[in-house]
Amino acid sequence: MKQALIPALGAAVVFVVFALPNHPDAMGWGAFTRWPLELPVLLLFMVLLGRRAGVTHLVASVLVILTVLKLADYVMFMAYNRPFNPIVDGSLINAGFEFARDSLGVTWVGVALVFAAFLLVLWFLVLLRSLVSWAELSPSGKTTQAAGVAALGCFVWAVADAGHHMNFWKFQASPPGTTWTTRLAIDRVDQMQRTSADLVQFRQAALSDIYANRSGLLNQLDERNVILIWIESYGRASFDNPLYAPTHLATLRTAQNDLSDLGFAMKSGWLTSPTAGGQSWLAHGALGAGLWTTDNGRYQAMIDSGKKWLFHIAQDAGYRTTAIMPAITRDWPESDAMGFDLILNQDALGYEGEPFRWVTMPDQFTLATYRDLLPPDPRPDFIQIALISSHAPWTPIPDLIRWEDVGSGTVFNEMAARGPEPEVLWKDKDAVRDAYRRSVDYVLNAVFSHVAQLADDAPLIVVAGDHQAAGFVSGSGNMDVAVHMIGPHHVLDRIEHWGWTDGLVPGADVPVRRMDSFRDDFISAFSGVTSTAMVAK
């Protein structure tokens, strides 16, 4: 009985690797009702060849890699609504560690890393023992021959299923069972090859720029100050999801009335972000450089390309360009390629209050402070402000206070000490969604209250979401974000042909363009030249 039980348990362990889903929507008991055709092939292979030196260790290592790949996919689908790409997503591992450290603390992150390493080693040893239990079986000569025939038959069966689903051939119906794990591995290898080829094409496309050597651009702005404000995790869910729309639409309509009374004109539309759930820099790159930066490989290729960002164009037009970046806490070497004359990071902004965990300072402080930190300069300003109070984990959430009370930021200390802790909040998905609703509403109120203070200067202001929140929060795989343009009526008349909606609530049927189209559209609209945007598709 014991001799049969151990191999049976071993088979069950290997079954888990093949049956484990890689997507949140597939996670459930139903995933374990599909019979993996790779399982009998592998186990019979162990019976026939497993006693050879190193075979079991090699196979166990491959199974560990498959497990990690599926879990990485699962996390990526949860956070960014796409699978893990080994070629371009390596940098996200470090970014994830930094986010966890700032949200949960160094101690808990250290404990989690040690525990994860322990589980990985333990899983390898369990898989190894499971494979050895089959390799140690000692069938007789005839049984060995039967095992060989069975292995060959199962292999042919598995190949038939894989080829059917990969369109190498087609049967009237899919063969019983599934080889989806094998197909996942093959697809991932193919994805890596396609990514490498795509990066070559992207680098070539980045060299094409119809505005690279043009003069007289942005002259229709009449040296008007321009401010681009990014709102973190502000997407179409604020308009479509009934959990958020009542709150956010009410705030937008109130702000619309207030700004209209101050003489502002407003137009709003939709842009499709290249990312979802995070990686805001991909959205910033797409809009600024006019390149479709869907992953970190493309982003780095964009940085290396020398492509002119919108801020380079503004520099050539006589603007001082500034980046207000409260989330930047260390050196930012890639900013050298973005066209900024001045960068105000966390330290330069001078916040003296307590941090809001990962969020270094509340957005109201950033908006209240940056203008006083700009040194005297005769040039008009072209400013990017990347706000962060609506960044996960959405706790604690500050209150909007009187602007004259902001001071050095110590007034926010009591708010920064509020609960719940992230590890408590994130145990309840409904609570997370409510915290997200409130944090975005806080930022919307802060932004449009600040815009109202700028009325006398008559600047041109662009307010844009960088991406949707993670799928379980946004409730959608849609990657559209809202973008608002605010300024004097005669200035906004220049984008009338864009078809955007008047006001701060874009119509659901407004044409949606990719975010990388904005750079060339903006340059064309506010320059005394006409051109057709050339965007890498």
C-alpha positions as CSV (number, residue, x, y, z in Angstrom):
1,M,0.0,0.0,0.0
2,K,2.8,2.4,1.0
3,Q,4.7,1.6,-2.2
4,A,1.7,2.7,-4.3
5,L,0.7,5.7,-2.1
6,I,4.0,7.6,-2.4
7,P,4.0,7.6,-6.3
8,A,0.4,8.5,-6.2
9,L,1.1,11.5,-4.0
10,G,4.0,12.4,-6.3
11,A,1.8,12.3,-9.3
12,A,-0.7,14.6,-7.5
13,V,2.1,17.1,-6.7
14,V,3.3,17.2,-10.4
15,F,-0.4,17.5,-11.4
16,V,-0.6,20.8,-9.5
17,V,2.1,22.3,-11.6
18,F,0.4,21.6,-14.8
19,A,-3.1,22.5,-13.6
20,L,-2.2,25.7,-11.8
21,P,-3.8,28.7,-13.6
22,N,-1.9,31.8,-14.5
23,H,-4.8,34.2,-14.5
24,P,-7.1,35.4,-11.6
25,D,-10.2,34.7,-13.5
26,A,-9.2,31.0,-13.9
27,M,-8.3,30.5,-10.3
28,G,-10.7,28.1,-8.8
29,W,-11.4,24.4,-8.4
30,G,-12.6,24.2,-12.0
31,A,-9.0,24.7,-13.1
32,F,-8.1,21.3,-11.5
33,T,-10.7,19.4,-13.4
34,R,-8.8,19.6,-16.7
35,W,-6.5,16.6,-17.3
36,P,-3.0,17.7,-18.2
37,L,-1.7,15.5,-21.0
38,E,1.9,16.3,-20.1
39,L,1.4,14.4,-16.7
40,P,1.5,10.8,-18.0
41,V,4.2,11.6,-20.5
42,L,6.4,13.0,-17.8
43,L,5.8,10.3,-15.2
44,L,6.4,7.5,-17.7
45,F,9.5,9.3,-18.8
46,M,10.7,9.2,-15.2
47,V,10.0,5.5,-15.0
48,L,12.1,4.9,-18.2
49,L,14.9,7.5,-17.7
50,G,14.6,9.1,-14.4
51,R,17.4,7.1,-12.7
52,R,20.0,8.6,-14.9
53,A,22.2,11.2,-13.2
54,G,20.7,14.7,-13.0
55,V,17.5,13.9,-14.8
56,T,15.2,14.3,-11.8
57,H,17.0,17.5,-10.7
58,L,16.7,19.0,-14.2
59,V,13.0,18.2,-14.5
60,A,12.3,19.4,-11.0
61,S,14.0,22.7,-11.9
62,V,11.9,23.1,-15.0
63,L,8.7,22.5,-13.0
64,V,9.8,25.1,-10.5
65,I,10.4,27.6,-13.3
66,L,6.9,26.8,-14.7
67,T,5.4,27.4,-11.3
68,V,7.1,30.7,-10.9
69,L,6.2,31.8,-14.4
70,K,2.5,31.1,-13.7
71,L,2.6,32.9,-10.4
72,A,4.4,35.9,-12.1
73,D,1.6,35.9,-14.7
74,Y,-1.0,35.9,-12.0
75,V,0.6,38.9,-10.2
76,M,1.0,40.8,-13.5
77,F,-2.6,40.2,-14.5
78,M,-3.7,41.4,-11.1
79,A,-1.6,44.5,-11.2
80,Y,-1.2,45.4,-14.9
81,N,-3.8,43.3,-16.8
82,R,-1.1,41.5,-18.9
83,P,1.2,38.5,-18.6
84,F,4.8,38.6,-17.4
85,N,7.4,39.2,-20.1
86,P,10.9,38.1,-18.9
87,I,12.6,40.3,-21.5
88,V,11.2,43.7,-20.4
89,D,9.7,43.1,-16.9
90,G,12.8,42.4,-14.8
91,S,13.0,45.9,-13.5
92,L,9.5,45.6,-12.0
93,I,10.8,43.1,-9.5
94,N,13.0,45.8,-7.9
95,A,10.1,48.4,-8.2
96,G,7.8,45.9,-6.4
97,F,10.3,45.5,-3.6
98,E,10.6,49.2,-3.1
99,F,6.8,49.7,-3.1
100,A,6.4,46.9,-0.6
101,R,9.2,48.3,1.6
102,D,7.7,51.8,1.6
103,S,4.2,50.5,2.3
104,L,4.8,47.7,4.7
105,G,8.3,48.4,6.1
106,V,11.7,46.8,5.7
107,T,11.1,44.2,8.4
108,W,8.0,42.7,6.9
109,V,9.5,42.8,3.4
110,G,12.6,41.0,4.7
111,V,10.4,38.3,6.4
112,A,8.4,37.9,3.2
113,L,11.5,37.5,1.1
114,V,13.0,34.9,3.4
115,F,9.6,33.0,3.5
116,A,9.3,33.1,-0.3
117,A,12.9,31.7,-0.7
118,F,12.0,29.0,1.8
119,L,8.9,28.1,-0.1
120,L,10.7,28.0,-3.4
121,V,13.4,25.6,-2.0
122,L,10.7,23.5,-0.3
123,W,8.7,23.3,-3.5
124,F,11.8,22.1,-5.4
125,L,12.5,19.4,-2.9
126,V,8.9,18.2,-2.9
127,L,8.9,18.1,-6.7
128,L,12.2,16.3,-6.7
129,R,11.0,13.7,-4.2
130,S,7.8,13.2,-6.3
131,L,9.8,12.6,-9.4
132,V,12.2,10.3,-7.7
133,S,9.3,8.2,-6.4
134,W,8.5,7.4,-10.1
135,A,12.1,7.0,-11.1
136,E,12.7,4.4,-8.4
137,L,10.0,2.2,-9.8
138,S,11.6,-1.0,-11.2
139,P,9.4,-2.6,-13.8
140,S,10.2,-5.9,-15.4
141,G,11.4,-6.0,-19.0
142,K,7.9,-6.5,-20.5
143,T,6.5,-3.8,-18.2
144,T,9.3,-1.4,-19.3
145,Q,8.3,-2.1,-22.9
146,A,4.7,-1.4,-22.1
147,A,5.7,1.8,-20.3
148,G,7.6,2.9,-23.4
149,V,4.7,2.2,-25.7
150,A,2.3,4.1,-23.3
151,A,4.7,7.0,-23.1
152,L,4.9,7.2,-26.9
153,G,1.1,7.1,-27.2
154,C,0.6,9.8,-24.5
155,F,3.3,11.9,-26.2
156,V,1.5,11.6,-29.6
157,W,-1.8,12.5,-27.9
158,A,-0.3,15.5,-26.3
159,V,1.3,16.7,-29.5
160,A,-2.0,16.3,-31.3
161,D,-3.7,18.5,-28.7
162,A,-1.0,21.2,-28.8
163,G,-0.9,21.3,-32.6
164,H,-4.7,21.6,-32.7
165,H,-4.8,24.6,-30.3
166,M,-1.7,26.2,-31.9
167,N,-3.3,25.9,-35.4
168,F,-0.6,23.6,-36.8
169,W,-3.5,21.3,-37.8
170,K,-7.2,21.1,-36.9
171,F,-9.5,18.3,-35.8
172,Q,-13.3,18.5,-35.7
173,A,-13.1,18.6,-31.9
174,S,-10.2,19.2,-29.5
175,P,-8.7,16.0,-28.2
176,P,-9.6,15.1,-24.6
177,G,-7.4,16.6,-22.0
178,T,-5.2,19.7,-22.3
179,T,-1.6,20.7,-22.9
180,W,-2.1,24.4,-22.0
181,T,0.9,24.5,-19.8
182,T,3.1,23.4,-22.7
183,R,1.5,25.8,-24.9
184,L,2.0,28.6,-22.3
185,A,5.7,27.8,-22.2
186,I,6.0,27.7,-26.0
187,D,4.1,31.0,-26.3
188,R,6.4,32.6,-23.7
189,V,9.5,31.6,-25.7
190,D,7.8,33.0,-28.8
191,Q,6.8,36.1,-26.9
192,M,10.5,36.7,-26.0
193,Q,11.5,36.3,-29.6
194,R,8.7,38.7,-30.8
195,T,9.7,41.2,-28.1
196,S,13.3,41.2,-29.2
197,A,12.2,41.8,-32.9
198,D,9.7,44.4,-31.8
199,L,12.4,46.4,-30.0
200,V,14.5,46.5,-33.2
201,Q,11.5,47.9,-35.1
202,F,10.6,50.3,-32.3
203,R,14.2,51.7,-32.2
204,Q,13.9,52.4,-35.9
205,A,10.5,54.1,-35.5
206,A,11.8,56.3,-32.7
207,L,14.2,57.8,-35.1
208,S,11.3,59.1,-37.3
209,D,10.1,62.6,-36.1
210,I,8.4,65.1,-38.4
211,Y,9.1,67.8,-35.9
212,A,12.7,67.1,-35.2
213,N,14.1,70.0,-37.2
214,R,11.1,72.3,-37.4
215,S,11.1,75.8,-36.2
216,G,8.3,78.1,-35.1
217,L,6.5,75.4,-33.1
218,L,4.1,76.2,-30.3
219,N,4.0,79.8,-31.4
220,Q,0.2,79.9,-31.2
221,L,0.5,79.6,-27.4
222,D,1.6,83.2,-27.3
223,E,4.2,82.4,-24.6
224,R,1.3,81.3,-22.3
225,N,2.3,79.1,-19.3
226,V,1.4,75.4,-19.8
227,I,0.9,73.0,-17.0
228,L,0.5,69.2,-17.4
229,I,-0.9,67.6,-14.3
230,W,-0.9,63.8,-14.1
231,I,-3.4,62.1,-11.8
232,E,-2.4,58.7,-10.6
233,S,-4.7,55.8,-11.4
234,Y,-7.4,58.1,-12.8
235,G,-9.1,56.2,-15.6
236,R,-12.4,55.5,-17.2
237,A,-13.6,53.6,-14.1
238,S,-14.3,57.0,-12.5
239,F,-17.0,57.5,-15.2
240,D,-18.2,54.0,-15.9
241,N,-18.0,52.0,-12.6
242,P,-21.0,52.6,-10.4
243,L,-18.7,52.3,-7.3
244,Y,-16.9,55.5,-8.3
245,A,-18.9,57.4,-10.9
246,P,-21.5,59.0,-8.5
247,T,-18.7,60.5,-6.4
248,H,-16.2,61.5,-9.1
249,L,-18.8,62.9,-11.6
250,A,-20.3,65.0,-8.9
251,T,-16.9,66.4,-8.1
252,L,-16.1,67.1,-11.7
253,R,-19.4,68.8,-12.4
254,T,-19.0,71.1,-9.3
255,A,-15.4,71.9,-10.5
256,Q,-16.7,72.6,-14.0
257,N,-19.2,75.1,-12.7
258,D,-16.6,76.8,-10.5
259,L,-14.1,77.1,-13.3
260,S,-16.7,78.3,-15.8
261,D,-17.6,81.1,-13.4
262,L,-13.9,82.1,-13.4
263,G,-13.9,82.4,-17.1
264,F,-12.2,79.1,-18.0
265,A,-13.2,77.1,-21.0
266,M,-12.9,73.3,-20.7
267,K,-12.7,70.3,-23.1
268,S,-12.4,66.7,-22.2
269,G,-11.6,63.5,-24.1
270,W,-10.2,60.0,-23.8
271,L,-6.7,58.6,-24.4
272,T,-5.8,55.0,-24.3
273,S,-2.9,54.4,-21.9
274,P,-0.1,52.0,-22.8
275,T,-0.3,50.5,-19.2
276,A,-2.8,49.6,-16.5
277,G,-2.5,49.2,-12.8
278,G,1.0,50.8,-12.5
279,Q,4.2,51.8,-14.4
280,S,3.1,55.4,-14.7
281,W,6.4,56.2,-16.5
282,L,5.2,54.3,-19.6
283,A,2.2,56.7,-19.9
284,H,4.4,59.7,-19.3
285,G,6.8,58.5,-22.0
286,A,4.0,57.8,-24.5
287,L,2.5,61.2,-24.1
288,G,5.7,63.1,-23.9
289,A,7.7,61.4,-26.6
290,G,4.9,60.4,-28.9
291,L,6.0,56.7,-28.8
292,W,3.9,53.7,-27.8
293,T,5.8,52.6,-24.7
294,T,3.9,49.5,-23.7
295,D,6.8,48.0,-21.7
296,N,10.1,48.8,-20.1
297,G,12.0,47.5,-23.1
298,R,10.3,50.0,-25.4
299,Y,10.7,52.7,-22.7
300,Q,14.4,52.2,-22.4
301,A,14.7,52.2,-26.2
302,M,12.8,55.5,-26.3
303,I,15.2,57.0,-23.7
304,D,18.2,55.8,-25.8
305,S,16.7,57.0,-29.1
306,G,17.2,60.7,-28.6
307,K,13.6,61.3,-29.7
308,K,12.4,64.8,-28.8
309,W,9.9,65.0,-26.1
310,L,7.2,67.6,-25.9
311,F,9.4,69.4,-23.4
312,H,12.3,69.6,-25.9
313,I,9.9,71.2,-28.3
314,A,8.8,73.7,-25.6
315,Q,12.5,74.5,-24.8
316,D,13.1,75.3,-28.5
317,A,10.0,77.5,-28.4
318,G,11.5,79.6,-25.5
319,Y,10.0,77.9,-22.5
320,R,11.5,77.0,-19.2
321,T,10.6,73.3,-18.7
322,T,10.2,71.9,-15.2
323,A,9.2,68.5,-13.8
324,I,7.5,68.4,-10.3
325,M,8.1,64.9,-9.2
326,P,7.2,64.2,-5.5
327,A,7.6,60.4,-6.0
328,I,11.2,60.7,-7.1
329,T,13.4,60.0,-4.1
330,R,16.7,59.2,-5.7
331,D,18.8,59.9,-8.8
332,W,16.7,60.0,-12.0
333,P,19.2,59.7,-14.8
334,E,16.7,58.9,-17.5
335,S,15.3,62.4,-17.0
336,D,18.3,63.7,-19.0
337,A,16.6,62.5,-22.1
338,M,13.2,64.2,-21.4
339,G,13.9,67.8,-22.0
340,F,13.6,69.3,-18.5
341,D,15.6,72.4,-17.4
342,L,14.6,71.9,-13.8
343,I,13.5,69.0,-11.7
344,L,11.9,69.3,-8.3
345,N,11.9,65.9,-6.6
346,Q,10.9,64.9,-3.1
347,D,13.8,66.6,-1.4
348,A,13.6,69.8,-3.5
349,L,9.9,70.3,-2.6
350,G,10.8,70.7,1.1
351,Y,8.0,68.7,2.7
352,E,8.6,68.6,6.5
353,G,5.6,66.5,7.4
354,E,5.3,62.7,7.8
355,P,5.1,60.6,4.7
356,F,1.8,58.8,3.8
357,R,3.7,55.5,3.6
358,W,4.7,55.1,-0.1
359,V,3.2,58.5,-0.9
360,T,5.9,60.9,0.1
361,M,3.6,63.9,0.6
362,P,0.0,64.8,0.0
363,D,-0.8,66.3,-3.4
364,Q,-2.2,69.4,-1.9
365,F,1.3,70.2,-0.5
366,T,2.9,69.7,-3.9
367,L,0.3,71.9,-5.6
368,A,0.6,74.6,-2.9
369,T,4.4,74.7,-3.0
370,Y,5.9,74.3,-6.5
371,R,5.3,77.8,-7.8
372,D,7.2,79.4,-4.9
373,L,10.2,77.1,-5.6
374,L,10.6,78.2,-9.2
375,P,13.5,80.6,-9.4
376,P,13.0,83.9,-11.3
377,D,13.2,83.4,-15.0
378,P,11.9,85.6,-17.9
379,R,10.8,82.6,-19.9
380,P,7.2,81.3,-19.8
381,D,6.8,78.0,-18.0
382,F,6.0,74.5,-19.3
383,I,5.5,72.3,-16.3
384,Q,4.8,68.7,-15.7
385,I,3.4,67.7,-12.2
386,A,3.1,64.0,-11.4
387,L,0.7,63.7,-8.5
388,I,0.7,60.6,-6.3
389,S,-1.9,60.7,-3.5
390,S,-4.2,58.3,-5.5
391,H,-1.4,55.7,-5.8
392,A,-1.9,52.3,-4.1
393,P,-2.2,51.3,-1.3
394,W,-4.7,54.2,-0.9
395,T,-4.1,54.5,2.9
396,P,-3.9,56.9,4.6
397,I,-6.0,59.4,2.7
398,P,-5.4,63.1,3.5
399,D,-8.1,65.7,3.9
400,L,-8.3,68.8,1.8
401,I,-7.5,71.8,4.0
402,R,-7.4,75.6,3.5
403,W,-4.5,76.4,1.1
404,E,-3.2,79.1,3.4
405,D,-2.8,76.4,6.2
406,V,-0.5,74.1,4.2
407,G,2.7,75.7,5.3
408,S,5.7,73.3,5.6
409,G,3.5,70.2,5.6
410,T,3.5,69.4,9.3
411,V,-0.2,70.1,9.4
412,F,-0.7,66.7,7.7
413,N,1.1,64.7,10.4
414,E,-2.1,63.6,12.1
415,M,-3.5,62.5,8.8
416,A,-0.4,60.5,7.9
417,A,-0.8,58.5,11.1
418,R,-4.3,57.3,10.3
419,G,-5.2,53.7,9.6
420,P,-5.9,51.2,8.5
421,E,-2.5,49.7,7.8
422,P,-2.1,48.5,4.2
423,E,-1.9,44.9,5.3
424,V,-5.2,45.3,7.0
425,L,-7.0,47.3,4.3
426,W,-6.0,44.9,1.5
427,K,-7.6,41.9,3.2
428,D,-11.0,43.4,2.2
429,K,-11.4,44.1,-1.6
430,D,-14.5,46.2,-1.0
431,A,-12.6,48.4,1.5
432,V,-9.7,48.8,-1.0
433,R,-12.2,49.9,-3.7
434,D,-13.7,52.4,-1.3
435,A,-10.3,53.8,-0.4
436,Y,-9.5,54.1,-4.1
437,R,-12.7,56.0,-4.6
438,R,-11.9,58.5,-1.8
439,S,-8.3,58.9,-2.8
440,V,-9.1,59.8,-6.4
441,D,-11.8,62.2,-5.2
442,Y,-9.3,63.9,-2.9
443,V,-6.9,64.5,-5.8
444,L,-9.7,65.7,-8.1
445,N,-10.7,68.2,-5.5
446,A,-7.1,69.3,-4.9
447,V,-6.3,69.7,-8.6
448,F,-9.3,71.7,-9.6
449,S,-9.1,73.9,-6.5
450,H,-5.5,74.6,-7.5
451,V,-6.5,75.3,-11.1
452,A,-9.1,77.8,-9.9
453,Q,-6.2,79.7,-8.2
454,L,-4.5,80.1,-11.6
455,A,-7.4,81.9,-13.3
456,D,-5.8,85.3,-13.3
457,D,-2.7,84.0,-15.1
458,A,-4.8,82.4,-17.9
459,P,-2.5,79.4,-18.4
460,L,-3.3,76.4,-20.5
461,I,-3.7,73.4,-18.3
462,V,-3.8,69.7,-19.2
463,V,-5.1,67.3,-16.6
464,A,-4.7,63.6,-17.5
465,G,-5.0,60.2,-15.9
466,D,-1.9,58.0,-16.3
467,H,-3.7,54.7,-16.3
468,Q,-6.5,52.7,-14.9
469,A,-6.2,51.1,-11.5
470,A,-5.6,47.4,-11.2
471,G,-8.3,45.3,-12.7
472,F,-9.9,44.1,-9.5
473,V,-10.3,47.8,-8.6
474,S,-11.3,49.3,-11.9
475,G,-13.6,46.4,-12.6
476,S,-12.6,46.5,-16.3
477,G,-9.8,45.6,-18.7
478,N,-10.4,48.9,-20.5
479,M,-7.2,51.1,-20.6
480,D,-8.7,54.5,-21.4
481,V,-8.1,57.5,-19.2
482,A,-9.7,60.9,-19.1
483,V,-7.9,64.0,-20.2
484,H,-9.1,67.5,-19.6
485,M,-7.8,70.7,-21.2
486,I,-8.5,74.0,-19.4
487,G,-7.8,77.5,-20.5
488,P,-9.1,80.7,-22.2
489,H,-11.9,80.2,-24.7
490,H,-9.9,81.4,-27.7
491,V,-7.0,79.0,-26.8
492,L,-9.2,76.0,-26.6
493,D,-10.8,76.9,-29.9
494,R,-7.6,75.6,-31.5
495,I,-8.6,72.0,-30.5
496,E,-12.2,72.2,-31.6
497,H,-11.4,69.7,-34.4
498,W,-10.4,67.1,-31.9
499,G,-14.1,66.4,-31.2
500,W,-13.7,66.6,-27.4
501,T,-16.7,67.3,-25.1
502,D,-17.1,70.8,-23.6
503,G,-16.6,70.6,-19.8
504,L,-14.9,68.2,-17.5
505,V,-17.0,65.1,-18.3
506,P,-16.0,63.5,-21.6
507,G,-18.8,62.0,-23.6
508,A,-18.9,58.2,-23.7
509,D,-18.9,58.3,-27.5
510,V,-16.0,60.7,-27.9
511,P,-13.4,59.2,-30.3
512,V,-10.6,57.6,-28.4
513,R,-7.0,58.0,-29.5
514,R,-3.8,56.4,-28.2
515,M,-1.8,58.4,-25.7
516,D,1.2,58.5,-28.0
517,S,-0.8,60.6,-30.5
518,F,-1.1,63.5,-28.0
519,R,2.4,65.0,-28.6
520,D,2.0,65.5,-32.3
521,D,-1.7,66.6,-32.0
522,F,-0.7,69.2,-29.4
523,I,2.2,70.5,-31.4
524,S,0.0,70.8,-34.5
525,A,-2.8,72.5,-32.7
526,F,-0.7,75.2,-31.2
527,S,1.8,75.8,-33.9
528,G,1.6,78.0,-37.0
529,V,2.3,75.0,-39.2
530,T,0.1,72.1,-40.3
531,S,1.1,68.5,-40.2
532,T,-0.3,65.0,-40.0
533,A,0.8,63.2,-36.9
534,M,3.1,60.2,-37.5
535,V,2.7,57.7,-34.7
536,A,4.3,54.3,-34.4
537,K,1.4,51.9,-34.5
